[in-house]
């Protein structure tokens, strides 16, 4: 299995990845508040998706 190295990416892709990493937490917080106030199936799925992305960034899987 090939190991994923963030620093082997081209500079534009690495910059996009860093921006996505920094934007994930505010989007997750907003989506969590929205899900608590008006829980729909789509909101719950989006919250789980953003939580998974956040955990992947936090644990350096991405």
PDB file of N, H, CA, C and O in Angstrom:
ATOM      1  N   UNK A   1       0.842  -1.181   0.000  1.00  0.00           N
ATOM      2  CA  UNK A   1       0.000   0.000   0.000  1.00  0.00           C
ATOM      3  C   UNK A   1       0.884   1.240   0.000  1.00  0.00           C
ATOM      4  O   UNK A   1       1.779   1.371   0.835  1.00  0.00           O
ATOM      5  N   UNK A   2       0.638   2.126  -0.917  1.00  0.00           N
ATOM      6  H   UNK A   2      -0.089   2.019  -1.596  1.00  0.00           H
ATOM      7  CA  UNK A   2       1.436   3.352  -1.008  1.00  0.00           C
ATOM      8  C   UNK A   2       1.033   4.316   0.101  1.00  0.00           C
ATOM      9  O   UNK A   2      -0.153   4.529   0.353  1.00  0.00           O
ATOM     10  N   UNK A   3       2.016   4.883   0.749  1.00  0.00           N
ATOM     11  H   UNK A   3       2.979   4.710   0.544  1.00  0.00           H
ATOM     12  CA  UNK A   3       1.747   5.836   1.824  1.00  0.00           C
ATOM     13  C   UNK A   3       1.475   7.204   1.220  1.00  0.00           C
ATOM     14  O   UNK A   3       2.077   7.593   0.219  1.00  0.00           O
ATOM     15  N   UNK A   4       0.562   7.918   1.845  1.00  0.00           N
ATOM     16  H   UNK A   4       0.074   7.602   2.658  1.00  0.00           H
ATOM     17  CA  UNK A   4       0.172   9.232   1.372  1.00  0.00           C
ATOM     18  C   UNK A   4       1.080  10.289   1.990  1.00  0.00           C
ATOM     19  O   UNK A   4       1.174  10.383   3.214  1.00  0.00           O
ATOM     20  N   UNK A   5       1.739  11.075   1.171  1.00  0.00           N
ATOM     21  H   UNK A   5       1.662  10.999   0.176  1.00  0.00           H
ATOM     22  CA  UNK A   5       2.592  12.156   1.649  1.00  0.00           C
ATOM     23  C   UNK A   5       2.027  13.475   1.157  1.00  0.00           C
ATOM     24  O   UNK A   5       1.978  13.732  -0.046  1.00  0.00           O
ATOM     25  N   UNK A   6       1.601  14.310   2.094  1.00  0.00           N
ATOM     26  H   UNK A   6       1.641  14.102   3.071  1.00  0.00           H
ATOM     27  CA  UNK A   6       1.015  15.594   1.768  1.00  0.00           C
ATOM     28  C   UNK A   6       2.014  16.492   1.039  1.00  0.00           C
ATOM     29  O   UNK A   6       1.627  17.265   0.162  1.00  0.00           O
ATOM     30  N   UNK A   7       3.274  16.396   1.390  1.00  0.00           N
ATOM     31  H   UNK A   7       3.588  15.769   2.102  1.00  0.00           H
ATOM     32  CA  UNK A   7       4.272  17.304   0.847  1.00  0.00           C
ATOM     33  C   UNK A   7       4.774  16.907  -0.538  1.00  0.00           C
ATOM     34  O   UNK A   7       5.577  17.631  -1.127  1.00  0.00           O
ATOM     35  N   UNK A   8       4.324  15.791  -1.062  1.00  0.00           N
ATOM     36  H   UNK A   8       3.672  15.203  -0.583  1.00  0.00           H
ATOM     37  CA  UNK A   8       4.655  15.405  -2.428  1.00  0.00           C
ATOM     38  C   UNK A   8       3.663  15.977  -3.429  1.00  0.00           C
ATOM     39  O   UNK A   8       3.870  15.873  -4.638  1.00  0.00           O
ATOM     40  N   UNK A   9       2.600  16.573  -2.940  1.00  0.00           N
ATOM     41  H   UNK A   9       2.432  16.658  -1.958  1.00  0.00           H
ATOM     42  CA  UNK A   9       1.598  17.154  -3.824  1.00  0.00           C
ATOM     43  C   UNK A   9       2.130  18.425  -4.467  1.00  0.00           C
ATOM     44  O   UNK A   9       3.050  19.049  -3.938  1.00  0.00           O
ATOM     45  N   UNK A  10       1.566  18.809  -5.589  1.00  0.00           N
ATOM     46  H   UNK A  10       0.819  18.302  -6.018  1.00  0.00           H
ATOM     47  CA  UNK A  10       1.947  20.097  -6.180  1.00  0.00           C
ATOM     48  C   UNK A  10       1.554  21.235  -5.231  1.00  0.00           C
ATOM     49  O   UNK A  10       0.650  21.069  -4.412  1.00  0.00           O
ATOM     50  N   UNK A  11       2.214  22.374  -5.333  1.00  0.00           N
ATOM     51  H   UNK A  11       2.949  22.510  -5.998  1.00  0.00           H
ATOM     52  CA  UNK A  11       1.927  23.481  -4.404  1.00  0.00           C
ATOM     53  C   UNK A  11       0.468  23.924  -4.398  1.00  0.00           C
ATOM     54  O   UNK A  11      -0.063  24.257  -3.338  1.00  0.00           O
ATOM     55  N   UNK A  12      -0.192  23.938  -5.552  1.00  0.00           N
ATOM     56  H   UNK A  12       0.239  23.667  -6.413  1.00  0.00           H
ATOM     57  CA  UNK A  12      -1.591  24.383  -5.588  1.00  0.00           C
ATOM     58  C   UNK A  12      -2.498  23.384  -4.872  1.00  0.00           C
ATOM     59  O   UNK A  12      -3.456  23.788  -4.213  1.00  0.00           O
ATOM     60  N   UNK A  13      -2.213  22.094  -4.991  1.00  0.00           N
ATOM     61  H   UNK A  13      -1.434  21.766  -5.526  1.00  0.00           H
ATOM     62  CA  UNK A  13      -3.028  21.080  -4.323  1.00  0.00           C
ATOM     63  C   UNK A  13      -2.787  21.100  -2.818  1.00  0.00           C
ATOM     64  O   UNK A  13      -3.717  20.912  -2.034  1.00  0.00           O
ATOM     65  N   UNK A  14      -1.537  21.327  -2.415  1.00  0.00           N
ATOM     66  H   UNK A  14      -0.782  21.479  -3.052  1.00  0.00           H
ATOM     67  CA  UNK A  14      -1.220  21.410  -0.989  1.00  0.00           C
ATOM     68  C   UNK A  14      -1.913  22.621  -0.356  1.00  0.00           C
ATOM     69  O   UNK A  14      -2.394  22.547   0.774  1.00  0.00           O
ATOM     70  N   UNK A  15      -1.959  23.736  -1.095  1.00  0.00           N
ATOM     71  H   UNK A  15      -1.568  23.796  -2.013  1.00  0.00           H
ATOM     72  CA  UNK A  15      -2.619  24.939  -0.591  1.00  0.00           C
ATOM     73  C   UNK A  15      -4.123  24.704  -0.446  1.00  0.00           C
ATOM     74  O   UNK A  15      -4.724  25.132   0.539  1.00  0.00           O
ATOM     75  N   UNK A  16      -4.731  24.030  -1.417  1.00  0.00           N
ATOM     76  H   UNK A  16      -4.243  23.682  -2.218  1.00  0.00           H
ATOM     77  CA  UNK A  16      -6.157  23.704  -1.327  1.00  0.00           C
ATOM     78  C   UNK A  16      -6.433  22.804  -0.133  1.00  0.00           C
ATOM     79  O   UNK A  16      -7.444  22.970   0.548  1.00  0.00           O
ATOM     80  N   UNK A  17      -5.555  21.864   0.124  1.00  0.00           N
ATOM     81  H   UNK A  17      -4.733  21.729  -0.429  1.00  0.00           H
ATOM     82  CA  UNK A  17      -5.710  20.961   1.259  1.00  0.00           C
ATOM     83  C   UNK A  17      -5.608  21.710   2.588  1.00  0.00           C
ATOM     84  O   UNK A  17      -6.367  21.428   3.515  1.00  0.00           O
ATOM     85  N   UNK A  18      -4.691  22.649   2.688  1.00  0.00           N
ATOM     86  H   UNK A  18      -4.074  22.879   1.935  1.00  0.00           H
ATOM     87  CA  UNK A  18      -4.539  23.445   3.904  1.00  0.00           C
ATOM     88  C   UNK A  18      -5.767  24.321   4.133  1.00  0.00           C
ATOM     89  O   UNK A  18      -6.227  24.458   5.267  1.00  0.00           O
ATOM     90  N   UNK A  19      -6.300  24.916   3.066  1.00  0.00           N
ATOM     91  H   UNK A  19      -5.926  24.805   2.145  1.00  0.00           H
ATOM     92  CA  UNK A  19      -7.503  25.735   3.191  1.00  0.00           C
ATOM     93  C   UNK A  19      -8.684  24.876   3.638  1.00  0.00           C
ATOM     94  O   UNK A  19      -9.454  25.283   4.508  1.00  0.00           O
ATOM     95  N   UNK A  20      -8.827  23.706   3.054  1.00  0.00           N
ATOM     96  H   UNK A  20      -8.202  23.376   2.347  1.00  0.00           H
ATOM     97  CA  UNK A  20      -9.915  22.806   3.449  1.00  0.00           C
ATOM     98  C   UNK A  20      -9.777  22.385   4.907  1.00  0.00           C
ATOM     99  O   UNK A  20     -10.775  22.251   5.615  1.00  0.00           O
ATOM    100  N   UNK A  21      -8.550  22.178   5.351  1.00  0.00           N
ATOM    101  H   UNK A  21      -7.740  22.287   4.776  1.00  0.00           H
ATOM    102  CA  UNK A  21      -8.316  21.784   6.742  1.00  0.00           C
ATOM    103  C   UNK A  21      -8.727  22.892   7.707  1.00  0.00           C
ATOM    104  O   UNK A  21      -9.294  22.614   8.764  1.00  0.00           O
ATOM    105  N   UNK A  22      -8.445  24.145   7.354  1.00  0.00           N
ATOM    106  H   UNK A  22      -7.984  24.371   6.496  1.00  0.00           H
ATOM    107  CA  UNK A  22      -8.773  25.263   8.243  1.00  0.00           C
ATOM    108  C   UNK A  22     -10.252  25.622   8.231  1.00  0.00           C
ATOM    109  O   UNK A  22     -10.761  26.160   9.215  1.00  0.00           O
ATOM    110  N   UNK A  23     -10.946  25.338   7.146  1.00  0.00           N
ATOM    111  H   UNK A  23     -10.533  24.901   6.347  1.00  0.00           H
ATOM    112  CA  UNK A  23     -12.350  25.709   7.018  1.00  0.00           C
ATOM    113  C   UNK A  23     -13.279  24.639   7.612  1.00  0.00           C
ATOM    114  O   UNK A  23     -14.447  24.921   7.882  1.00  0.00           O
ATOM    115  N   UNK A  24     -12.784  23.447   7.810  1.00  0.00           N
ATOM    116  H   UNK A  24     -11.836  23.218   7.591  1.00  0.00           H
ATOM    117  CA  UNK A  24     -13.621  22.332   8.245  1.00  0.00           C
ATOM    118  C   UNK A  24     -14.246  22.559   9.623  1.00  0.00           C
ATOM    119  O   UNK A  24     -15.430  22.273   9.803  1.00  0.00           O
ATOM    120  N   UNK A  25     -13.500  23.054  10.584  1.00  0.00           N
ATOM    121  H   UNK A  25     -12.538  23.286  10.438  1.00  0.00           H
ATOM    122  CA  UNK A  25     -14.030  23.233  11.939  1.00  0.00           C
ATOM    123  C   UNK A  25     -15.158  24.258  11.988  1.00  0.00           C
ATOM    124  O   UNK A  25     -16.196  23.953  12.575  1.00  0.00           O
ATOM    125  N   UNK A  26     -15.025  25.460  11.409  1.00  0.00           N
ATOM    126  H   UNK A  26     -14.181  25.708  10.933  1.00  0.00           H
ATOM    127  CA  UNK A  26     -16.163  26.382  11.442  1.00  0.00           C
ATOM    128  C   UNK A  26     -17.415  25.845  10.745  1.00  0.00           C
ATOM    129  O   UNK A  26     -18.532  26.066  11.213  1.00  0.00           O
ATOM    130  N   UNK A  27     -17.227  25.142   9.630  1.00  0.00           N
ATOM    131  H   UNK A  27     -16.320  24.963   9.250  1.00  0.00           H
ATOM    132  CA  UNK A  27     -18.376  24.553   8.947  1.00  0.00           C
ATOM    133  C   UNK A  27     -19.016  23.478   9.822  1.00  0.00           C
ATOM    134  O   UNK A  27     -20.241  23.377   9.885  1.00  0.00           O
ATOM    135  N   UNK A  28     -18.199  22.683  10.489  1.00  0.00           N
ATOM    136  H   UNK A  28     -17.204  22.765  10.437  1.00  0.00           H
ATOM    137  CA  UNK A  28     -18.722  21.640  11.379  1.00  0.00           C
ATOM    138  C   UNK A  28     -19.516  22.246  12.523  1.00  0.00           C
ATOM    139  O   UNK A  28     -20.588  21.744  12.859  1.00  0.00           O
ATOM    140  N   UNK A  29     -19.014  23.314  13.129  1.00  0.00           N
ATOM    141  H   UNK A  29     -18.143  23.722  12.856  1.00  0.00           H
ATOM    142  CA  UNK A  29     -19.724  23.963  14.234  1.00  0.00           C
ATOM    143  C   UNK A  29     -21.056  24.534  13.754  1.00  0.00           C
ATOM    144  O   UNK A  29     -22.085  24.353  14.404  1.00  0.00           O
ATOM    145  N   UNK A  30     -21.031  25.224  12.615  1.00  0.00           N
ATOM    146  H   UNK A  30     -20.195  25.371  12.086  1.00  0.00           H
ATOM    147  CA  UNK A  30     -22.272  25.769  12.056  1.00  0.00           C
ATOM    148  C   UNK A  30     -23.276  24.658  11.777  1.00  0.00           C
ATOM    149  O   UNK A  30     -24.453  24.786  12.113  1.00  0.00           O
ATOM    150  N   UNK A  31     -22.824  23.584  11.173  1.00  0.00           N
ATOM    151  H   UNK A  31     -21.867  23.480  10.900  1.00  0.00           H
ATOM    152  CA  UNK A  31     -23.718  22.484  10.830  1.00  0.00           C
ATOM    153  C   UNK A  31     -24.249  21.789  12.081  1.00  0.00           C
ATOM    154  O   UNK A  31     -25.397  21.346  12.102  1.00  0.00           O
ATOM    155  N   UNK A  32     -23.433  21.691  13.110  1.00  0.00           N
ATOM    156  H   UNK A  32     -22.500  22.050  13.093  1.00  0.00           H
ATOM    157  CA  UNK A  32     -23.887  21.078  14.361  1.00  0.00           C
ATOM    158  C   UNK A  32     -24.985  21.918  15.009  1.00  0.00           C
ATOM    159  O   UNK A  32     -25.982  21.371  15.480  1.00  0.00           O
ATOM    160  N   UNK A  33     -24.813  23.233  15.036  1.00  0.00           N
ATOM    161  H   UNK A  33     -24.003  23.676  14.653  1.00  0.00           H
ATOM    162  CA  UNK A  33     -25.850  24.115  15.588  1.00  0.00           C
ATOM    163  C   UNK A  33     -27.125  24.006  14.771  1.00  0.00           C
ATOM    164  O   UNK A  33     -28.222  23.944  15.326  1.00  0.00           O
ATOM    165  N   UNK A  34     -26.981  23.983  13.462  1.00  0.00           N
ATOM    166  H   UNK A  34     -26.090  24.033  13.011  1.00  0.00           H
ATOM    167  CA  UNK A  34     -28.149  23.862  12.588  1.00  0.00           C
ATOM    168  C   UNK A  34     -28.868  22.528  12.814  1.00  0.00           C
ATOM    169  O   UNK A  34     -30.098  22.473  12.811  1.00  0.00           O
ATOM    170  N   UNK A  35     -28.105  21.468  13.008  1.00  0.00           N
ATOM    171  H   UNK A  35     -27.106  21.513  13.010  1.00  0.00           H
ATOM    172  CA  UNK A  35     -28.701  20.149  13.235  1.00  0.00           C
ATOM    173  C   UNK A  35     -29.419  20.093  14.578  1.00  0.00           C
ATOM    174  O   UNK A  35     -30.459  19.445  14.695  1.00  0.00           O
ATOM    175  N   UNK A  36     -28.882  20.759  15.585  1.00  0.00           N
ATOM    176  H   UNK A  36     -28.037  21.286  15.491  1.00  0.00           H
ATOM    177  CA  UNK A  36     -29.545  20.773  16.892  1.00  0.00           C
ATOM    178  C   UNK A  36     -30.860  21.549  16.825  1.00  0.00           C
ATOM    179  O   UNK A  36     -31.849  21.146  17.439  1.00  0.00           O
ATOM    180  N   UNK A  37     -30.878  22.661  16.083  1.00  0.00           N
ATOM    181  H   UNK A  37     -30.075  22.988  15.585  1.00  0.00           H
ATOM    182  CA  UNK A  37     -32.083  23.488  16.010  1.00  0.00           C
ATOM    183  C   UNK A  37     -33.149  22.892  15.095  1.00  0.00           C
ATOM    184  O   UNK A  37     -34.319  22.827  15.472  1.00  0.00           O
ATOM    185  N   UNK A  38     -32.761  22.459  13.902  1.00  0.00           N
ATOM    186  H   UNK A  38     -31.811  22.512  13.595  1.00  0.00           H
ATOM    187  CA  UNK A  38     -33.711  21.926  12.925  1.00  0.00           C
ATOM    188  C   UNK A  38     -33.164  20.600  12.387  1.00  0.00           C
ATOM    189  O   UNK A  38     -32.550  20.573  11.321  1.00  0.00           O
ATOM    190  N   UNK A  39     -33.380  19.517  13.109  1.00  0.00           N
ATOM    191  H   UNK A  39     -33.879  19.539  13.975  1.00  0.00           H
ATOM    192  CA  UNK A  39     -32.787  18.243  12.653  1.00  0.00           C
ATOM    193  C   UNK A  39     -33.564  17.619  11.493  1.00  0.00           C
ATOM    194  O   UNK A  39     -34.707  17.191  11.650  1.00  0.00           O
ATOM    195  N   UNK A  40     -32.930  17.577  10.349  1.00  0.00           N
ATOM    196  H   UNK A  40     -32.001  17.925  10.221  1.00  0.00           H
ATOM    197  CA  UNK A  40     -33.460  16.834   9.204  1.00  0.00           C
ATOM    198  C   UNK A  40     -32.447  15.744   8.856  1.00  0.00           C
ATOM    199  O   UNK A  40     -31.321  15.745   9.353  1.00  0.00           O
ATOM    200  N   UNK A  41     -32.854  14.843   8.020  1.00  0.00           N
ATOM    201  H   UNK A  41     -33.769  14.843   7.617  1.00  0.00           H
ATOM    202  CA  UNK A  41     -31.966  13.757   7.634  1.00  0.00           C
ATOM    203  C   UNK A  41     -30.724  14.287   6.926  1.00  0.00           C
ATOM    204  O   UNK A  41     -29.612  13.821   7.177  1.00  0.00           O
ATOM    205  N   UNK A  42     -30.917  15.253   6.048  1.00  0.00           N
ATOM    206  H   UNK A  42     -31.820  15.631   5.844  1.00  0.00           H
ATOM    207  CA  UNK A  42     -29.783  15.836   5.332  1.00  0.00           C
ATOM    208  C   UNK A  42     -28.815  16.522   6.298  1.00  0.00           C
ATOM    209  O   UNK A  42     -27.600  16.394   6.148  1.00  0.00           O
ATOM    210  N   UNK A  43     -29.341  17.247   7.284  1.00  0.00           N
ATOM    211  H   UNK A  43     -30.328  17.351   7.406  1.00  0.00           H
ATOM    212  CA  UNK A  43     -28.472  17.915   8.257  1.00  0.00           C
ATOM    213  C   UNK A  43     -27.656  16.916   9.066  1.00  0.00           C
ATOM    214  O   UNK A  43     -26.472  17.137   9.321  1.00  0.00           O
ATOM    215  N   UNK A  44     -28.277  15.836   9.465  1.00  0.00           N
ATOM    216  H   UNK A  44     -29.239  15.656   9.258  1.00  0.00           H
ATOM    217  CA  UNK A  44     -27.556  14.812  10.228  1.00  0.00           C
ATOM    218  C   UNK A  44     -26.462  14.180   9.379  1.00  0.00           C
ATOM    219  O   UNK A  44     -25.349  13.963   9.860  1.00  0.00           O
ATOM    220  N   UNK A  45     -26.769  13.885   8.127  1.00  0.00           N
ATOM    221  H   UNK A  45     -27.673  14.061   7.737  1.00  0.00           H
ATOM    222  CA  UNK A  45     -25.766  13.293   7.233  1.00  0.00           C
ATOM    223  C   UNK A  45     -24.614  14.257   6.970  1.00  0.00           C
ATOM    224  O   UNK A  45     -23.454  13.846   6.954  1.00  0.00           O
ATOM    225  N   UNK A  46     -24.924  15.541   6.763  1.00  0.00           N
ATOM    226  H   UNK A  46     -25.866  15.875   6.775  1.00  0.00           H
ATOM    227  CA  UNK A  46     -23.868  16.523   6.554  1.00  0.00           C
ATOM    228  C   UNK A  46     -23.001  16.687   7.798  1.00  0.00           C
ATOM    229  O   UNK A  46     -21.783  16.835   7.698  1.00  0.00           O
ATOM    230  N   UNK A  47     -23.632  16.661   8.966  1.00  0.00           N
ATOM    231  H   UNK A  47     -24.621  16.541   9.047  1.00  0.00           H
ATOM    232  CA  UNK A  47     -22.865  16.766  10.207  1.00  0.00           C
ATOM    233  C   UNK A  47     -21.919  15.580  10.358  1.00  0.00           C
ATOM    234  O   UNK A  47     -20.758  15.754  10.730  1.00  0.00           O
ATOM    235  N   UNK A  48     -22.404  14.393  10.074  1.00  0.00           N
ATOM    236  H   UNK A  48     -23.346  14.252   9.772  1.00  0.00           H
ATOM    237  CA  UNK A  48     -21.548  13.206  10.153  1.00  0.00           C
ATOM    238  C   UNK A  48     -20.417  13.272   9.129  1.00  0.00           C
ATOM    239  O   UNK A  48     -19.288  12.883   9.426  1.00  0.00           O
ATOM    240  N   UNK A  49     -20.713  13.760   7.932  1.00  0.00           N
ATOM    241  H   UNK A  49     -21.631  14.076   7.691  1.00  0.00           H
ATOM    242  CA  UNK A  49     -19.696  13.889   6.901  1.00  0.00           C
ATOM    243  C   UNK A  49     -18.602  14.869   7.332  1.00  0.00           C
ATOM    244  O   UNK A  49     -17.415  14.557   7.239  1.00  0.00           O
ATOM    245  N   UNK A  50     -19.003  16.052   7.801  1.00  0.00           N
ATOM    246  H   UNK A  50     -19.967  16.306   7.876  1.00  0.00           H
ATOM    247  CA  UNK A  50     -18.012  17.044   8.214  1.00  0.00           C
ATOM    248  C   UNK A  50     -17.251  16.596   9.457  1.00  0.00           C
ATOM    249  O   UNK A  50     -16.069  16.909   9.602  1.00  0.00           O
ATOM    250  N   UNK A  51     -17.910  15.869  10.353  1.00  0.00           N
ATOM    251  H   UNK A  51     -18.870  15.615  10.235  1.00  0.00           H
ATOM    252  CA  UNK A  51     -17.210  15.333  11.521  1.00  0.00           C
ATOM    253  C   UNK A  51     -16.165  14.308  11.090  1.00  0.00           C
ATOM    254  O   UNK A  51     -15.064  14.278  11.639  1.00  0.00           O
ATOM    255  N   UNK A  52     -16.499  13.476  10.121  1.00  0.00           N
ATOM    256  H   UNK A  52     -17.394  13.500   9.675  1.00  0.00           H
ATOM    257  CA  UNK A  52     -15.539  12.497   9.608  1.00  0.00           C
ATOM    258  C   UNK A  52     -14.352  13.159   8.933  1.00  0.00           C
ATOM    259  O   UNK A  52     -13.212  12.733   9.123  1.00  0.00           O
ATOM    260  N   UNK A  53     -14.606  14.193   8.148  1.00  0.00           N
ATOM    261  H   UNK A  53     -15.531  14.539   7.994  1.00  0.00           H
ATOM    262  CA  UNK A  53     -13.520  14.930   7.502  1.00  0.00           C
ATOM    263  C   UNK A  53     -12.637  15.599   8.549  1.00  0.00           C
ATOM    264  O   UNK A  53     -11.411  15.586   8.434  1.00  0.00           O
ATOM    265  N   UNK A  54     -13.266  16.188   9.577  1.00  0.00           N
ATOM    266  H   UNK A  54     -14.262  16.198   9.670  1.00  0.00           H
ATOM    267  CA  UNK A  54     -12.500  16.848  10.635  1.00  0.00           C
ATOM    268  C   UNK A  54     -11.616  15.851  11.386  1.00  0.00           C
ATOM    269  O   UNK A  54     -10.453  16.140  11.667  1.00  0.00           O
ATOM    270  N   UNK A  55     -12.159  14.696  11.707  1.00  0.00           N
ATOM    271  H   UNK A  55     -13.103  14.461  11.479  1.00  0.00           H
ATOM    272  CA  UNK A  55     -11.382  13.668  12.399  1.00  0.00           C
ATOM    273  C   UNK A  55     -10.239  13.177  11.523  1.00  0.00           C
ATOM    274  O   UNK A  55      -9.138  12.936  12.018  1.00  0.00           O
ATOM    275  N   UNK A  56     -10.487  13.028  10.234  1.00  0.00           N
ATOM    276  H   UNK A  56     -11.382  13.223   9.832  1.00  0.00           H
ATOM    277  CA  UNK A  56      -9.430  12.590   9.315  1.00  0.00           C
ATOM    278  C   UNK A  56      -8.293  13.606   9.259  1.00  0.00           C
ATOM    279  O   UNK A  56      -7.123  13.222   9.243  1.00  0.00           O
ATOM    280  N   UNK A  57      -8.622  14.898   9.229  1.00  0.00           N
ATOM    281  H   UNK A  57      -9.572  15.210   9.242  1.00  0.00           H
ATOM    282  CA  UNK A  57      -7.578  15.923   9.252  1.00  0.00           C
ATOM    283  C   UNK A  57      -6.858  15.935  10.599  1.00  0.00           C
ATOM    284  O   UNK A  57      -5.634  16.064  10.651  1.00  0.00           O
ATOM    285  N   UNK A  58      -7.620  15.801  11.691  1.00  0.00           N
ATOM    286  H   UNK A  58      -8.614  15.696  11.648  1.00  0.00           H
ATOM    287  CA  UNK A  58      -7.033  15.861  13.026  1.00  0.00           C
ATOM    288  C   UNK A  58      -6.057  14.710  13.270  1.00  0.00           C
ATOM    289  O   UNK A  58      -5.003  14.902  13.876  1.00  0.00           O
ATOM    290  N   UNK A  59      -6.409  13.525  12.801  1.00  0.00           N
ATOM    291  H   UNK A  59      -7.265  13.368  12.309  1.00  0.00           H
ATOM    292  CA  UNK A  59      -5.566  12.356  12.997  1.00  0.00           C
ATOM    293  C   UNK A  59      -4.512  12.193  11.892  1.00  0.00           C
ATOM    294  O   UNK A  59      -3.801  11.189  11.848  1.00  0.00           O
ATOM    295  N   UNK A  60      -4.419  13.185  11.009  1.00  0.00           N
ATOM    296  H   UNK A  60      -4.996  14.001  11.045  1.00  0.00           H
ATOM    297  CA  UNK A  60      -3.430  13.208   9.909  1.00  0.00           C
ATOM    298  C   UNK A  60      -3.625  12.039   8.940  1.00  0.00           C
ATOM    299  O   UNK A  60      -2.653  11.524   8.388  1.00  0.00           O
ATOM    300  N   UNK A  61      -4.868  11.621   8.734  1.00  0.00           N
ATOM    301  H   UNK A  61      -5.658  12.040   9.183  1.00  0.00           H
ATOM    302  CA  UNK A  61      -5.148  10.594   7.732  1.00  0.00           C
ATOM    303  C   UNK A  61      -5.166  11.208   6.352  1.00  0.00           C
ATOM    304  O   UNK A  61      -4.923  10.528   5.355  1.00  0.00           O
ATOM    305  N   UNK A  62      -5.456  12.504   6.295  1.00  0.00           N
ATOM    306  H   UNK A  62      -5.653  13.056   7.105  1.00  0.00           H
ATOM    307  CA  UNK A  62      -5.466  13.226   5.004  1.00  0.00           C
ATOM    308  C   UNK A  62      -4.337  14.212   5.034  1.00  0.00           C
ATOM    309  O   UNK A  62      -4.130  14.944   4.066  1.00  0.00           O
TER     310      UNK A  62
END
